[in-house]
């Protein structure tokens, strides 16, 4: 299974299989959560959990596919999240404007990389306990 | 790896030999794929 964020659709498209014969479906949050506005980076975690940066809504959405439950993280703390990764402890690392934050499902927010002049991370990836960010300085 | 092809509104799977397969395209409803993820 893999997932794709589509900015024009404002949705995540999930595709099963790794050949052209797989099945696909469009995933959108329910009205209570509100639609996505320019979804950006996303990650697929254990048990099919989907994490997506809902960039222009300034939040991260988590979809637990087993229960089709959506959870909103980071509202009020994020500016313009673009990249996400799931950390080994289950928190979500977020590249947001000029910093990297870790969001917990319990609502916790920790700054992993502080805001700095000229630092513009746009993507993050978790790799065996190390966190990498993609961005540029200057 | 998965590659999102914005210009052609499609998602490709590329194997270690460089061979590419179109996995998703406009007929599947995608319009502007900007990122993709797969669980390793």
Backbone of each chain as nested JSON, in Angstrom:
{
  "chains": [
    {"id": "A", "residues": [
      {"number": 1, "name": "UNK", "atoms": {"N": [0.847, -1.19, 0.0], "CA": [0.0, 0.0, 0.0], "C": [0.884, 1.242, 0.0]}},
      {"number": 2, "name": "UNK", "atoms": {"N": [0.495, 2.213, -0.794], "CA": [1.162, 3.503, -0.7], "C": [0.124, 4.61, -0.795]}},
      {"number": 3, "name": "UNK", "atoms": {"N": [0.537, 5.797, -0.4], "CA": [-0.389, 6.922, -0.345], "C": [0.221, 8.117, -1.055]}},
      {"number": 4, "name": "UNK", "atoms": {"N": [-0.646, 8.949, -1.612], "CA": [-0.226, 10.119, -2.377], "C": [-1.06, 11.305, -1.924]}},
      {"number": 5, "name": "UNK", "atoms": {"N": [-0.422, 12.44, -1.687], "CA": [-1.212, 13.635, -1.391], "C": [-1.415, 14.413, -2.685]}},
      {"number": 6, "name": "UNK", "atoms": {"N": [-2.642, 14.844, -2.885], "CA": [-3.001, 15.561, -4.11], "C": [-3.497, 16.948, -3.713]}},
      {"number": 7, "name": "UNK", "atoms": {"N": [-2.733, 17.98, -4.079], "CA": [-3.081, 19.331, -3.633], "C": [-4.365, 19.823, -4.264]}},
      {"number": 8, "name": "UNK", "atoms": {"N": [-4.596, 19.487, -5.508], "CA": [-5.794, 19.99, -6.175], "C": [-7.051, 19.311, -5.629]}},
      {"number": 9, "name": "UNK", "atoms": {"N": [-6.944, 18.009, -5.361], "CA": [-8.09, 17.288, -4.811], "C": [-8.327, 17.633, -3.349]}},
      {"number": 10, "name": "UNK", "atoms": {"N": [-7.263, 18.068, -2.672], "CA": [-7.373, 18.272, -1.234], "C": [-7.64, 16.955, -0.535]}},
      {"number": 11, "name": "UNK", "atoms": {"N": [-6.914, 15.93, -0.954], "CA": [-7.186, 14.59, -0.45], "C": [-5.921, 13.745, -0.522]}},
      {"number": 12, "name": "UNK", "atoms": {"N": [-5.997, 12.609, 0.139], "CA": [-4.954, 11.591, 0.041], "C": [-5.514, 10.442, -0.778]}},
      {"number": 13, "name": "UNK", "atoms": {"N": [-4.743, 9.982, -1.736], "CA": [-5.158, 8.838, -2.542], "C": [-4.34, 7.635, -2.083]}},
      {"number": 14, "name": "UNK", "atoms": {"N": [-5.025, 6.575, -1.738], "CA": [-4.359, 5.343, -1.297], "C": [-4.452, 4.315, -2.404]}},
      {"number": 15, "name": "UNK", "atoms": {"N": [-3.391, 3.596, -2.583], "CA": [-3.32, 2.614, -3.665], "C": [-2.774, 1.324, -3.098]}},
      {"number": 16, "name": "UNK", "atoms": {"N": [-3.457, 0.227, -3.359], "CA": [-2.978, -1.064, -2.857], "C": [-2.251, -1.794, -3.969]}},
      {"number": 17, "name": "UNK", "atoms": {"N": [-1.142, -2.347, -3.634], "CA": [-0.359, -3.077, -4.615], "C": [0.714, -2.212, -5.225]}},
      {"number": 18, "name": "UNK", "atoms": {"N": [1.653, -2.846, -5.844], "CA": [2.748, -2.109, -6.476], "C": [2.795, -2.418, -7.969]}},
      {"number": 19, "name": "UNK", "atoms": {"N": [1.65, -2.652, -8.548], "CA": [1.587, -2.776, -9.993], "C": [0.349, -2.023, -10.465]}},
      {"number": 20, "name": "UNK", "atoms": {"N": [0.201, -1.937, -11.743], "CA": [-0.876, -1.108, -12.303], "C": [-2.26, -1.705, -12.082]}},
      {"number": 21, "name": "UNK", "atoms": {"N": [-2.354, -2.884, -11.507], "CA": [-3.655, -3.523, -11.31], "C": [-4.209, -3.325, -9.897]}},
      {"number": 22, "name": "UNK", "atoms": {"N": [-3.527, -2.538, -9.104], "CA": [-3.973, -2.342, -7.728], "C": [-5.263, -1.535, -7.653]}},
      {"number": 23, "name": "UNK", "atoms": {"N": [-5.873, -1.552, -6.476], "CA": [-7.085, -0.773, -6.255], "C": [-6.714, 0.547, -5.589]}},
      {"number": 24, "name": "UNK", "atoms": {"N": [-7.55, 1.559, -5.77], "CA": [-7.245, 2.844, -5.182], "C": [-8.496, 3.429, -4.525]}},
      {"number": 25, "name": "UNK", "atoms": {"N": [-8.277, 4.358, -3.636], "CA": [-9.384, 5.036, -2.97], "C": [-8.956, 6.423, -2.55]}},
      {"number": 26, "name": "UNK", "atoms": {"N": [-9.914, 7.333, -2.481], "CA": [-9.635, 8.718, -2.079], "C": [-10.059, 8.897, -0.63]}},
      {"number": 27, "name": "UNK", "atoms": {"N": [-9.134, 9.421, 0.174], "CA": [-9.363, 9.587, 1.606], "C": [-9.506, 11.065, 1.932]}},
      {"number": 28, "name": "UNK", "atoms": {"N": [-10.643, 11.423, 2.494], "CA": [-10.874, 12.811, 2.911], "C": [-11.384, 12.809, 4.343]}},
      {"number": 29, "name": "UNK", "atoms": {"N": [-10.978, 13.806, 5.128], "CA": [-11.474, 13.862, 6.507], "C": [-12.96, 14.19, 6.533]}},
      {"number": 30, "name": "UNK", "atoms": {"N": [-13.65, 13.807, 7.602], "CA": [-15.081, 14.086, 7.713], "C": [-15.314, 15.575, 7.983]}},
      {"number": 31, "name": "UNK", "atoms": {"N": [-16.552, 16.044, 7.798], "CA": [-16.843, 17.463, 8.019], "C": [-16.438, 17.969, 9.405]}},
      {"number": 32, "name": "UNK", "atoms": {"N": [-16.535, 17.127, 10.393], "CA": [-16.18, 17.567, 11.747], "C": [-14.711, 17.967, 11.842]}},
      {"number": 33, "name": "UNK", "atoms": {"N": [-13.877, 17.353, 11.027], "CA": [-12.448, 17.691, 11.0], "C": [-12.208, 18.821, 10.002]}},
      {"number": 34, "name": "UNK", "atoms": {"N": [-12.963, 18.834, 8.932], "CA": [-12.809, 19.867, 7.91], "C": [-11.879, 19.41, 6.803]}},
      {"number": 35, "name": "UNK", "atoms": {"N": [-12.099, 19.943, 5.629], "CA": [-11.325, 19.521, 4.474], "C": [-9.884, 19.968, 4.528]}},
      {"number": 36, "name": "UNK", "atoms": {"N": [-9.055, 19.279, 3.762], "CA": [-7.648, 19.659, 3.657], "C": [-7.49, 20.799, 2.658]}},
      {"number": 37, "name": "UNK", "atoms": {"N": [-6.511, 21.624, 2.909], "CA": [-6.212, 22.731, 2.016], "C": [-4.736, 22.658, 1.641]}},
      {"number": 38, "name": "UNK", "atoms": {"N": [-4.483, 22.212, 0.442], "CA": [-3.126, 22.007, -0.042], "C": [-2.332, 21.031, 0.823]}},
      {"number": 39, "name": "UNK", "atoms": {"N": [-2.772, 19.782, 0.886], "CA": [-1.982, 18.779, 1.606], "C": [-0.617, 18.623, 0.952]}},
      {"number": 40, "name": "UNK", "atoms": {"N": [0.383, 18.418, 1.777], "CA": [1.759, 18.353, 1.27], "C": [2.372, 17.001, 1.611]}},
      {"number": 41, "name": "UNK", "atoms": {"N": [3.469, 16.987, 2.362], "CA": [4.156, 15.741, 2.656], "C": [3.31, 14.794, 3.488]}},
      {"number": 42, "name": "UNK", "atoms": {"N": [3.6, 13.528, 3.349], "CA": [2.85, 12.551, 4.116], "C": [3.735, 11.358, 4.445]}},
      {"number": 43, "name": "UNK", "atoms": {"N": [3.26, 10.564, 5.39], "CA": [4.011, 9.391, 5.829], "C": [3.021, 8.27, 6.096]}},
      {"number": 44, "name": "UNK", "atoms": {"N": [3.486, 7.072, 5.94], "CA": [2.665, 5.897, 6.195], "C": [3.345, 5.118, 7.305]}},
      {"number": 45, "name": "UNK", "atoms": {"N": [2.642, 4.971, 8.412], "CA": [3.245, 4.352, 9.59], "C": [2.72, 2.934, 9.782]}},
      {"number": 46, "name": "UNK", "atoms": {"N": [3.018, 2.394, 10.951], "CA": [2.596, 1.027, 11.258], "C": [1.083, 0.884, 11.126]}},
      {"number": 47, "name": "UNK", "atoms": {"N": [0.662, -0.292, 10.767], "CA": [-0.754, -0.642, 10.705], "C": [-1.546, 0.275, 9.779]}},
      {"number": 48, "name": "UNK", "atoms": {"N": [-0.847, 0.843, 8.793], "CA": [-1.54, 1.633, 7.788], "C": [-1.946, 3.023, 8.225]}},
      {"number": 49, "name": "UNK", "atoms": {"N": [-1.42, 3.491, 9.329], "CA": [-1.739, 4.849, 9.768], "C": [-1.132, 5.865, 8.798]}},
      {"number": 50, "name": "UNK", "atoms": {"N": [-1.946, 6.813, 8.359], "CA": [-1.514, 7.824, 7.401], "C": [-1.369, 9.155, 8.127]}},
      {"number": 51, "name": "UNK", "atoms": {"N": [-0.24, 9.817, 7.907], "CA": [0.002, 11.137, 8.488], "C": [0.236, 12.096, 7.337]}},
      {"number": 52, "name": "UNK", "atoms": {"N": [-0.469, 13.221, 7.343], "CA": [-0.333, 14.165, 6.231], "C": [-0.247, 15.598, 6.76]}},
      {"number": 53, "name": "UNK", "atoms": {"N": [0.638, 16.372, 6.158], "CA": [0.744, 17.794, 6.49], "C": [-0.342, 18.539, 5.724]}},
      {"number": 54, "name": "UNK", "atoms": {"N": [-1.3, 19.056, 6.442], "CA": [-2.387, 19.838, 5.835], "C": [-1.896, 21.288, 5.812]}},
      {"number": 55, "name": "UNK", "atoms": {"N": [-1.09, 21.569, 4.804], "CA": [-0.232, 22.756, 4.822], "C": [-0.971, 24.067, 5.079]}},
      {"number": 56, "name": "UNK", "atoms": {"N": [-1.948, 24.372, 4.258], "CA": [-2.555, 25.694, 4.353], "C": [-3.615, 25.807, 5.44]}},
      {"number": 57, "name": "UNK", "atoms": {"N": [-3.879, 24.705, 6.122], "CA": [-4.697, 24.772, 7.334], "C": [-3.818, 24.798, 8.583]}},
      {"number": 58, "name": "UNK", "atoms": {"N": [-2.506, 24.734, 8.403], "CA": [-1.6, 24.814, 9.548], "C": [-1.805, 23.708, 10.558]}},
      {"number": 59, "name": "UNK", "atoms": {"N": [-1.928, 22.498, 10.074], "CA": [-2.151, 21.379, 10.985], "C": [-1.645, 20.088, 10.341]}},
      {"number": 60, "name": "UNK", "atoms": {"N": [-1.586, 19.061, 11.157], "CA": [-1.254, 17.72, 10.679], "C": [-2.459, 16.829, 10.953]}},
      {"number": 61, "name": "UNK", "atoms": {"N": [-2.79, 15.993, 9.997], "CA": [-3.896, 15.054, 10.191], "C": [-3.36, 13.633, 10.243]}},
      {"number": 62, "name": "UNK", "atoms": {"N": [-3.924, 12.868, 11.133], "CA": [-3.557, 11.457, 11.27], "C": [-4.814, 10.631, 11.01]}},
      {"number": 63, "name": "UNK", "atoms": {"N": [-4.705, 9.686, 10.11], "CA": [-5.829, 8.788, 9.827], "C": [-5.456, 7.38, 10.274]}},
      {"number": 64, "name": "UNK", "atoms": {"N": [-6.198, 6.879, 11.247], "CA": [-6.036, 5.496, 11.662], "C": [-6.955, 4.659, 10.762]}},
      {"number": 65, "name": "UNK", "atoms": {"N": [-6.364, 3.998, 9.799], "CA": [-7.182, 3.359, 8.768], "C": [-7.993, 2.184, 9.297]}},
      {"number": 66, "name": "UNK", "atoms": {"N": [-7.506, 1.557, 10.366], "CA": [-8.249, 0.41, 10.896], "C": [-9.621, 0.835, 11.403]}},
      {"number": 67, "name": "UNK", "atoms": {"N": [-9.683, 2.035, 11.978], "CA": [-10.949, 2.512, 12.537], "C": [-11.531, 3.67, 11.73]}},
      {"number": 68, "name": "UNK", "atoms": {"N": [-10.814, 4.097, 10.694], "CA": [-11.193, 5.268, 9.883], "C": [-11.403, 6.496, 10.768]}},
      {"number": 69, "name": "UNK", "atoms": {"N": [-10.55, 6.608, 11.773], "CA": [-10.608, 7.746, 12.69], "C": [-9.554, 8.772, 12.305]}},
      {"number": 70, "name": "UNK", "atoms": {"N": [-9.977, 10.044, 12.204], "CA": [-9.052, 11.136, 11.897], "C": [-8.762, 11.917, 13.167]}},
      {"number": 71, "name": "UNK", "atoms": {"N": [-7.506, 12.29, 13.36], "CA": [-7.101, 13.104, 14.503], "C": [-6.319, 14.298, 13.968]}},
      {"number": 72, "name": "UNK", "atoms": {"N": [-6.592, 15.443, 14.557], "CA": [-5.938, 16.683, 14.141], "C": [-4.85, 17.028, 15.156]}},
      {"number": 73, "name": "UNK", "atoms": {"N": [-3.657, 17.331, 14.668], "CA": [-2.541, 17.692, 15.549], "C": [-1.97, 19.05, 15.149]}},
      {"number": 74, "name": "UNK", "atoms": {"N": [-1.499, 19.78, 16.125], "CA": [-0.695, 20.971, 15.856], "C": [-1.454, 22.235, 15.557]}},
      {"number": 75, "name": "UNK", "atoms": {"N": [-2.763, 22.206, 15.57], "CA": [-3.506, 23.437, 15.292], "C": [-3.148, 24.491, 16.336]}},
      {"number": 76, "name": "UNK", "atoms": {"N": [-2.836, 25.67, 15.879], "CA": [-2.445, 26.727, 16.794], "C": [-0.948, 26.761, 17.062]}},
      {"number": 77, "name": "UNK", "atoms": {"N": [-0.259, 25.663, 16.738], "CA": [1.195, 25.613, 16.952], "C": [1.962, 25.683, 15.641]}},
      {"number": 78, "name": "UNK", "atoms": {"N": [1.293, 25.296, 14.561], "CA": [1.977, 25.216, 13.273], "C": [1.617, 26.405, 12.389]}},
      {"number": 79, "name": "UNK", "atoms": {"N": [2.543, 26.748, 11.521], "CA": [2.296, 27.815, 10.568], "C": [1.954, 27.242, 9.194]}},
      {"number": 80, "name": "UNK", "atoms": {"N": [2.916, 26.557, 8.627], "CA": [2.757, 26.06, 7.258], "C": [3.517, 24.741, 7.137]}},
      {"number": 81, "name": "UNK", "atoms": {"N": [2.978, 23.693, 7.718], "CA": [3.701, 22.411, 7.709], "C": [3.789, 21.823, 6.31]}},
      {"number": 82, "name": "UNK", "atoms": {"N": [4.959, 21.347, 5.966], "CA": [5.157, 20.816, 4.615], "C": [5.597, 19.35, 4.606]}},
      {"number": 83, "name": "UNK", "atoms": {"N": [6.324, 18.916, 5.623], "CA": [6.824, 17.547, 5.635], "C": [6.571, 16.887, 6.97]}},
      {"number": 84, "name": "UNK", "atoms": {"N": [6.325, 15.583, 6.948], "CA": [6.084, 14.846, 8.181], "C": [6.844, 13.523, 8.16]}},
      {"number": 85, "name": "UNK", "atoms": {"N": [7.144, 13.03, 9.346], "CA": [7.733, 11.698, 9.504], "C": [7.292, 11.172, 10.858]}},
      {"number": 86, "name": "UNK", "atoms": {"N": [7.141, 9.865, 10.959], "CA": [6.755, 9.261, 12.225], "C": [8.017, 8.818, 12.957]}},
      {"number": 87, "name": "UNK", "atoms": {"N": [8.171, 9.285, 14.178], "CA": [9.347, 8.966, 14.98], "C": [9.166, 7.606, 15.666]}},
      {"number": 88, "name": "UNK", "atoms": {"N": [10.263, 6.999, 16.099], "CA": [10.156, 5.691, 16.768], "C": [9.254, 5.704, 18.003]}},
      {"number": 89, "name": "UNK", "atoms": {"N": [9.14, 6.846, 18.663], "CA": [8.285, 6.914, 19.855], "C": [6.82, 7.201, 19.509]}},
      {"number": 90, "name": "UNK", "atoms": {"N": [6.506, 7.234, 18.22], "CA": [5.125, 7.426, 17.802], "C": [4.743, 8.865, 17.551]}},
      {"number": 91, "name": "UNK", "atoms": {"N": [5.601, 9.789, 17.96], "CA": [5.294, 11.189, 17.683], "C": [5.531, 11.494, 16.202]}},
      {"number": 92, "name": "UNK", "atoms": {"N": [5.009, 12.628, 15.78], "CA": [5.133, 13.037, 14.384], "C": [6.084, 14.222, 14.293]}},
      {"number": 93, "name": "UNK", "atoms": {"N": [7.155, 14.059, 13.543], "CA": [8.067, 15.177, 13.283], "C": [7.507, 15.977, 12.11]}},
      {"number": 94, "name": "UNK", "atoms": {"N": [7.549, 17.289, 12.259], "CA": [6.948, 18.166, 11.253], "C": [7.938, 19.251, 10.855]}},
      {"number": 95, "name": "UNK", "atoms": {"N": [8.172, 19.388, 9.549], "CA": [8.91, 20.543, 9.037], "C": [7.899, 21.661, 8.859]}},
      {"number": 96, "name": "UNK", "atoms": {"N": [8.074, 22.723, 9.62], "CA": [7.073, 23.789, 9.653], "C": [7.763, 25.135, 9.575]}},
      {"number": 97, "name": "UNK", "atoms": {"N": [7.572, 25.823, 8.464], "CA": [8.2, 27.131, 8.291], "C": [9.699, 27.001, 8.509]}},
      {"number": 98, "name": "UNK", "atoms": {"N": [10.243, 27.597, 9.565], "CA": [11.694, 27.579, 9.719], "C": [12.127, 26.743, 10.914]}},
      {"number": 99, "name": "UNK", "atoms": {"N": [11.408, 25.698, 11.214], "CA": [11.755, 24.863, 12.369], "C": [11.207, 23.466, 12.175]}},
      {"number": 100, "name": "UNK", "atoms": {"N": [11.609, 22.57, 13.076], "CA": [11.08, 21.201, 13.065], "C": [10.515, 20.916, 14.453]}},
      {"number": 101, "name": "UNK", "atoms": {"N": [9.28, 20.462, 14.493], "CA": [8.599, 20.169, 15.747], "C": [8.271, 18.686, 15.832]}},
      {"number": 102, "name": "UNK", "atoms": {"N": [8.076, 18.213, 17.058], "CA": [7.555, 16.86, 17.277], "C": [6.203, 16.986, 17.957]}},
      {"number": 103, "name": "UNK", "atoms": {"N": [5.187, 16.374, 17.357], "CA": [3.83, 16.433, 17.883], "C": [3.44, 15.063, 18.429]}},
      {"number": 104, "name": "UNK", "atoms": {"N": [2.89, 15.061, 19.636], "CA": [2.408, 13.816, 20.222], "C": [0.907, 13.689, 20.059]}},
      {"number": 105, "name": "UNK", "atoms": {"N": [0.433, 12.458, 20.033], "CA": [-1.016, 12.251, 19.951], "C": [-1.716, 12.783, 21.191]}},
      {"number": 106, "name": "UNK", "atoms": {"N": [-0.946, 13.001, 22.268], "CA": [-1.519, 13.568, 23.487], "C": [-1.577, 15.093, 23.442]}},
      {"number": 107, "name": "UNK", "atoms": {"N": [-1.2, 15.674, 22.31], "CA": [-1.24, 17.13, 22.175], "C": [0.076, 17.809, 22.492]}},
      {"number": 108, "name": "UNK", "atoms": {"N": [1.077, 17.044, 22.874], "CA": [2.364, 17.647, 23.218], "C": [3.052, 18.21, 21.979]}},
      {"number": 109, "name": "UNK", "atoms": {"N": [3.82, 19.263, 22.193], "CA": [4.579, 19.895, 21.119], "C": [5.995, 20.138, 21.626]}},
      {"number": 110, "name": "UNK", "atoms": {"N": [6.976, 19.605, 20.915], "CA": [8.373, 19.832, 21.283], "C": [9.116, 20.366, 20.065]}},
      {"number": 111, "name": "UNK", "atoms": {"N": [9.93, 21.361, 20.287], "CA": [10.725, 21.91, 19.196], "C": [12.004, 21.089, 19.075]}},
      {"number": 112, "name": "UNK", "atoms": {"N": [12.159, 20.375, 17.955], "CA": [13.351, 19.546, 17.749], "C": [14.487, 20.356, 17.14]}},
      {"number": 113, "name": "UNK", "atoms": {"N": [14.146, 21.214, 16.198], "CA": [15.133, 22.098, 15.591], "C": [14.552, 23.496, 15.646]}},
      {"number": 114, "name": "UNK", "atoms": {"N": [15.255, 24.386, 16.3], "CA": [14.722, 25.721, 16.546], "C": [14.71, 26.563, 15.28]}},
      {"number": 115, "name": "UNK", "atoms": {"N": [13.835, 27.533, 15.316], "CA": [13.748, 28.483, 14.224], "C": [15.061, 29.249, 14.117]}},
      {"number": 116, "name": "UNK", "atoms": {"N": [15.557, 29.374, 12.911], "CA": [16.809, 30.092, 12.712], "C": [16.756, 30.835, 11.386]}},
      {"number": 117, "name": "UNK", "atoms": {"N": [17.419, 31.935, 11.356], "CA": [17.452, 32.722, 10.13], "C": [18.056, 31.905, 8.994]}},
      {"number": 118, "name": "UNK", "atoms": {"N": [17.412, 31.886, 7.865], "CA": [17.956, 31.188, 6.707], "C": [17.742, 29.697, 6.702]}},
      {"number": 119, "name": "UNK", "atoms": {"N": [17.045, 29.168, 7.683], "CA": [16.794, 27.728, 7.766], "C": [15.361, 27.47, 7.314]}},
      {"number": 120, "name": "UNK", "atoms": {"N": [15.203, 26.751, 6.215], "CA": [13.863, 26.534, 5.666], "C": [13.662, 25.045, 5.386]}},
      {"number": 121, "name": "UNK", "atoms": {"N": [13.363, 24.264, 6.395], "CA": [13.127, 22.839, 6.151], "C": [11.781, 22.636, 5.476]}},
      {"number": 122, "name": "UNK", "atoms": {"N": [11.747, 21.761, 4.504], "CA": [10.477, 21.471, 3.836], "C": [10.087, 19.999, 3.94]}},
      {"number": 123, "name": "UNK", "atoms": {"N": [11.054, 19.146, 4.27], "CA": [10.736, 17.73, 4.385], "C": [11.538, 17.106, 5.501]}},
      {"number": 124, "name": "UNK", "atoms": {"N": [11.018, 16.046, 6.079], "CA": [11.742, 15.301, 7.105], "C": [11.561, 13.815, 6.836]}},
      {"number": 125, "name": "UNK", "atoms": {"N": [12.537, 13.037, 7.278], "CA": [12.436, 11.584, 7.163], "C": [13.097, 10.965, 8.375]}},
      {"number": 126, "name": "UNK", "atoms": {"N": [12.482, 9.933, 8.893], "CA": [13.035, 9.233, 10.043], "C": [13.819, 8.038, 9.527]}},
      {"number": 127, "name": "UNK", "atoms": {"N": [14.995, 7.826, 10.083], "CA": [15.826, 6.722, 9.607], "C": [16.507, 6.056, 10.793]}},
      {"number": 128, "name": "UNK", "atoms": {"N": [15.852, 5.051, 11.323], "CA": [16.455, 4.279, 12.403], "C": [16.82, 5.103, 13.618]}},
      {"number": 129, "name": "UNK", "atoms": {"N": [15.939, 5.982, 14.007], "CA": [16.182, 6.79, 15.194], "C": [16.856, 8.105, 14.891]}},
      {"number": 130, "name": "UNK", "atoms": {"N": [17.313, 8.289, 13.645], "CA": [17.877, 9.58, 13.26], "C": [16.825, 10.324, 12.454]}},
      {"number": 131, "name": "UNK", "atoms": {"N": [16.814, 11.605, 12.636], "CA": [15.857, 12.414, 11.905], "C": [16.61, 13.264, 10.9]}},
      {"number": 132, "name": "UNK", "atoms": {"N": [16.204, 13.135, 9.648], "CA": [16.817, 13.948, 8.605], "C": [15.806, 14.969, 8.132]}},
      {"number": 133, "name": "UNK", "atoms": {"N": [16.289, 16.123, 7.791], "CA": [15.403, 17.116, 7.219], "C": [15.953, 17.573, 5.897]}},
      {"number": 134, "name": "UNK", "atoms": {"N": [15.028, 17.852, 4.984], "CA": [15.421, 18.349, 3.679], "C": [15.053, 19.831, 3.648]}},
      {"number": 135, "name": "UNK", "atoms": {"N": [15.958, 20.634, 3.216], "CA": [15.696, 22.057, 3.176], "C": [16.902, 22.779, 2.668]}},
      {"number": 136, "name": "UNK", "atoms": {"N": [16.966, 24.025, 2.924], "CA": [18.124, 24.784, 2.48], "C": [18.406, 25.901, 3.459]}},
      {"number": 137, "name": "UNK", "atoms": {"N": [19.592, 26.397, 3.395], "CA": [19.976, 27.539, 4.209], "C": [20.49, 28.612, 3.274]}},
      {"number": 138, "name": "UNK", "atoms": {"N": [20.479, 29.806, 3.745], "CA": [21.005, 30.882, 2.933], "C": [20.09, 32.064, 2.95]}}
    ]},
    {"id": "B", "residues": [
      {"number": 1, "name": "UNK", "atoms": {"N": [11.327, 2.934, -5.658], "CA": [10.902, 4.21, -5.106], "C": [9.643, 4.672, -5.833]}},
      {"number": 2, "name": "UNK", "atoms": {"N": [8.913, 5.533, -5.158], "CA": [7.749, 6.163, -5.768], "C": [8.138, 7.549, -6.251]}},
      {"number": 3, "name": "UNK", "atoms": {"N": [7.678, 7.92, -7.414], "CA": [7.97, 9.237, -7.97], "C": [6.661, 9.909, -8.337]}},
      {"number": 4, "name": "UNK", "atoms": {"N": [6.455, 11.113, -7.833], "CA": [5.276, 11.869, -8.236], "C": [5.662, 12.767, -9.404]}},
      {"number": 5, "name": "UNK", "atoms": {"N": [4.918, 12.646, -10.48], "CA": [5.183, 13.393, -11.713], "C": [4.093, 14.452, -11.845]}},
      {"number": 6, "name": "UNK", "atoms": {"N": [4.408, 15.651, -11.344], "CA": [3.413, 16.72, -11.316], "C": [2.971, 17.109, -12.728]}},
      {"number": 7, "name": "UNK", "atoms": {"N": [3.924, 17.205, -13.633], "CA": [3.611, 17.698, -14.977], "C": [2.618, 16.8, -15.691]}},
      {"number": 8, "name": "UNK", "atoms": {"N": [2.683, 15.511, -15.418], "CA": [1.802, 14.567, -16.108], "C": [0.745, 13.965, -15.193]}},
      {"number": 9, "name": "UNK", "atoms": {"N": [0.648, 14.499, -13.984], "CA": [-0.369, 14.036, -13.026], "C": [-0.368, 12.517, -12.902]}},
      {"number": 10, "name": "UNK", "atoms": {"N": [0.765, 11.982, -12.498], "CA": [0.835, 10.538, -12.333], "C": [1.859, 10.183, -11.261]}},
      {"number": 11, "name": "UNK", "atoms": {"N": [1.774, 8.962, -10.816], "CA": [2.725, 8.441, -9.838], "C": [3.372, 7.203, -10.445]}},
      {"number": 12, "name": "UNK", "atoms": {"N": [4.679, 7.167, -10.396], "CA": [5.437, 6.07, -10.978], "C": [6.109, 5.259, -9.879]}},
      {"number": 13, "name": "UNK", "atoms": {"N": [6.231, 3.981, -10.123], "CA": [7.067, 3.134, -9.304], "C": [8.315, 2.809, -10.104]}},
      {"number": 14, "name": "UNK", "atoms": {"N": [9.463, 3.039, -9.52], "CA": [10.724, 2.801, -10.229], "C": [11.517, 1.763, -9.449]}},
      {"number": 15, "name": "UNK", "atoms": {"N": [11.895, 0.676, -10.118], "CA": [12.625, -0.379, -9.413], "C": [14.139, -0.136, -9.487]}},
      {"number": 16, "name": "UNK", "atoms": {"N": [14.88, -1.056, -8.904], "CA": [16.327, -0.864, -8.777], "C": [17.041, -0.828, -10.125]}},
      {"number": 17, "name": "UNK", "atoms": {"N": [16.406, -1.363, -11.155], "CA": [17.033, -1.341, -12.481], "C": [16.7, -0.068, -13.248]}},
      {"number": 18, "name": "UNK", "atoms": {"N": [15.837, 0.759, -12.66], "CA": [15.445, 1.987, -13.334], "C": [14.186, 1.837, -14.165]}},
      {"number": 19, "name": "UNK", "atoms": {"N": [13.595, 0.661, -14.117], "CA": [12.364, 0.427, -14.88], "C": [11.184, 1.083, -14.163]}},
      {"number": 20, "name": "UNK", "atoms": {"N": [10.382, 1.815, -14.913], "CA": [9.274, 2.563, -14.318], "C": [7.929, 1.985, -14.729]}},
      {"number": 21, "name": "UNK", "atoms": {"N": [6.997, 1.967, -13.776], "CA": [5.622, 1.547, -14.031], "C": [4.694, 2.654, -13.575]}},
      {"number": 22, "name": "UNK", "atoms": {"N": [3.729, 2.999, -14.39], "CA": [2.733, 3.989, -13.984], "C": [1.735, 3.304, -13.052]}},
      {"number": 23, "name": "UNK", "atoms": {"N": [1.648, 3.8, -11.821], "CA": [0.753, 3.209, -10.827], "C": [-0.556, 3.972, -10.721]}},
      {"number": 24, "name": "UNK", "atoms": {"N": [-0.465, 5.268, -10.763], "CA": [-1.654, 6.12, -10.686], "C": [-1.54, 7.188, -11.751]}},
      {"number": 25, "name": "UNK", "atoms": {"N": [-2.672, 7.526, -12.365], "CA": [-2.664, 8.605, -13.347], "C": [-4.02, 9.292, -13.312]}},
      {"number": 26, "name": "UNK", "atoms": {"N": [-4.232, 10.181, -14.248], "CA": [-5.424, 11.015, -14.176], "C": [-6.717, 10.204, -14.224]}},
      {"number": 27, "name": "UNK", "atoms": {"N": [-6.699, 9.072, -14.865], "CA": [-7.928, 8.269, -14.926], "C": [-8.335, 7.749, -13.55]}},
      {"number": 28, "name": "UNK", "atoms": {"N": [-7.381, 7.754, -12.628], "CA": [-7.697, 7.37, -11.252], "C": [-8.2, 8.559, -10.443]}},
      {"number": 29, "name": "UNK", "atoms": {"N": [-8.211, 9.722, -11.055], "CA": [-8.736, 10.889, -10.369], "C": [-7.697, 11.826, -9.792]}},
      {"number": 30, "name": "UNK", "atoms": {"N": [-6.436, 11.465, -9.865], "CA": [-5.434, 12.359, -9.296], "C": [-5.197, 13.534, -10.242]}},
      {"number": 31, "name": "UNK", "atoms": {"N": [-4.886, 14.679, -9.668], "CA": [-4.734, 15.902, -10.442], "C": [-3.368, 16.543, -10.204]}},
      {"number": 32, "name": "UNK", "atoms": {"N": [-3.022, 16.669, -8.942], "CA": [-1.773, 17.334, -8.603], "C": [-1.059, 16.564, -7.489]}},
      {"number": 33, "name": "UNK", "atoms": {"N": [-0.471, 15.425, -7.829], "CA": [0.22, 14.635, -6.794], "C": [1.521, 15.312, -6.382]}},
      {"number": 34, "name": "UNK", "atoms": {"N": [1.662, 15.627, -5.126], "CA": [2.848, 16.363, -4.687], "C": [3.789, 15.531, -3.825]}},
      {"number": 35, "name": "UNK", "atoms": {"N": [3.27, 14.47, -3.223], "CA": [4.135, 13.648, -2.375], "C": [3.555, 12.253, -2.295]}},
      {"number": 36, "name": "UNK", "atoms": {"N": [4.419, 11.293, -2.061], "CA": [3.981, 9.908, -1.92], "C": [4.775, 9.252, -0.808]}},
      {"number": 37, "name": "UNK", "atoms": {"N": [4.168, 8.263, -0.186], "CA": [4.855, 7.535, 0.877], "C": [4.459, 6.085, 0.808]}},
      {"number": 38, "name": "UNK", "atoms": {"N": [5.379, 5.253, 1.214], "CA": [5.123, 3.816, 1.245], "C": [5.727, 3.289, 2.529]}},
      {"number": 39, "name": "UNK", "atoms": {"N": [5.089, 2.261, 3.066], "CA": [5.635, 1.676, 4.281], "C": [6.641, 0.613, 3.902]}},
      {"number": 40, "name": "UNK", "atoms": {"N": [7.872, 0.8, 4.329], "CA": [8.944, -0.131, 3.963], "C": [8.721, -1.481, 4.621]}}
    ]}
  ]
}
